[in-house]
Amino acid sequence: QVQLVESGGGSVQAGGSLRLSCVVSGGTFNSYHMGWFRQAPGKEREFVAAISRWPAITPVVADSVKGRFSISRDNAKDTLYLQMNNLKPADTGTYYCAARNGWGSLSTSEANYDYWGQGAQVTVSS
């Protein structure tokens, strides 16, 4: 059974930074494409960033966070990261990591991901 567990959420003031982590167990981490999604109160879940299982493929980052957020992975630690800098109140929400079996391509659609974490809360105050 594949499990994803996020950590690193919290409350920060605008302009601050947080780093989210997602540890994957029960599966073969380096065979998954990985992604981050977020859901603000009263809104639908949206794509944030994705990283391929293949190192040669450039990660994809949503325009709304480009230049502020970066995604990375450490296959030796079965861990996915999301570094979030210059946070804004609009970044407030629950952040989910997700894993996609690696036979397909890198995807920004949540429908293409097979496994999900329980979410980590990020609150940014002005």
C-alpha positions in Angstrom: 0.0 0.0 0.0 1.5 3.3 -1.1 1.4 6.1 1.5 2.3 9.7 1.1 2.9 11.8 4.2 3.3 15.6 4.0 5.0 17.8 6.6 6.4 21.2 7.0 3.3 23.3 6.8 2.6 26.1 9.1 1.8 29.8 9.5 4.0 32.5 8.2 3.8 36.2 7.4 3.8 37.4 3.8 7.3 37.4 2.4 8.3 34.4 4.5 9.4 30.9 3.4 8.4 27.3 4.1 9.6 24.0 2.8 7.1 21.1 2.5 8.3 17.5 2.5 6.4 14.4 1.3 7.7 11.0 2.3 6.5 8.1 0.1 6.4 4.5 1.5 5.1 1.2 0.3 6.1 1.8 -3.3 9.1 2.5 -5.5 9.6 6.3 -5.2 12.0 6.6 -8.1 9.4 5.1 -10.5 6.8 7.8 -9.8 6.3 11.2 -11.4 5.4 13.5 -8.4 3.3 16.6 -8.0 2.1 19.2 -5.6 -1.4 20.6 -5.6 -3.2 23.0 -3.3 -6.7 23.9 -2.4 -7.8 27.2 -0.9 -10.9 27.5 1.2 -14.0 27.5 -1.0 -12.0 26.8 -4.2 -11.1 23.8 -6.3 -7.8 22.0 -6.0 -5.2 23.4 -8.4 -1.8 22.3 -9.7 1.3 23.8 -8.2 4.3 21.9 -9.5 5.4 18.5 -10.9 8.6 16.7 -11.3 9.4 13.7 -13.5 10.9 10.4 -12.6 13.4 11.2 -15.4 16.1 13.7 -14.3 16.5 15.0 -17.8 12.9 16.4 -17.9 12.5 19.9 -16.6 10.0 20.3 -13.7 6.8 22.2 -14.4 5.7 25.0 -12.1 2.3 26.9 -12.3 2.5 30.4 -13.5 1.0 31.7 -10.2 4.1 30.5 -8.2 6.8 30.6 -10.9 9.9 32.3 -9.6 8.9 31.8 -5.9 8.3 28.0 -5.6 10.6 25.2 -6.6 10.0 21.4 -6.6 12.7 18.8 -6.0 13.1 15.2 -5.1 15.6 13.0 -3.2 15.2 9.5 -4.5 17.7 8.2 -1.8 15.3 9.4 0.8 12.0 8.7 -1.0 11.1 12.3 -0.4 9.6 15.1 -2.5 10.0 18.8 -1.6 8.4 22.1 -2.3 10.4 25.1 -1.4 8.1 28.1 -1.1 9.7 31.6 -1.0 8.1 35.1 -0.9 4.8 33.7 0.2 1.7 35.6 -0.3 -1.7 35.5 1.4 -3.1 34.0 -1.9 -0.8 31.0 -1.3 -2.9 30.0 1.8 -4.4 26.5 1.5 -4.0 22.8 2.0 -1.1 21.4 0.0 -1.2 17.9 -1.2 1.5 15.7 -2.7 0.6 13.2 -5.3 2.3 10.3 -7.1 1.7 9.1 -10.7 2.9 5.7 -11.9 5.8 6.5 -14.2 4.6 4.9 -17.5 2.8 8.1 -18.5 4.1 11.6 -19.0 4.5 14.4 -16.5 1.1 15.8 -15.8 -0.5 18.9 -14.4 -3.9 17.3 -14.0 -4.9 15.8 -10.7 -7.0 13.1 -12.5 -3.7 11.5 -13.7 -2.3 11.0 -10.2 -2.7 7.6 -8.5 -1.8 8.3 -4.9 -2.3 11.2 -2.6 -1.2 12.5 0.8 -3.5 13.8 3.5 -2.5 17.4 3.0 -0.5 20.0 4.9 -1.9 23.4 5.9 -0.1 26.5 4.8 -1.4 29.9 6.2 0.1 33.2 5.0 -0.9 36.3 6.8 -0.5 39.8 5.5 
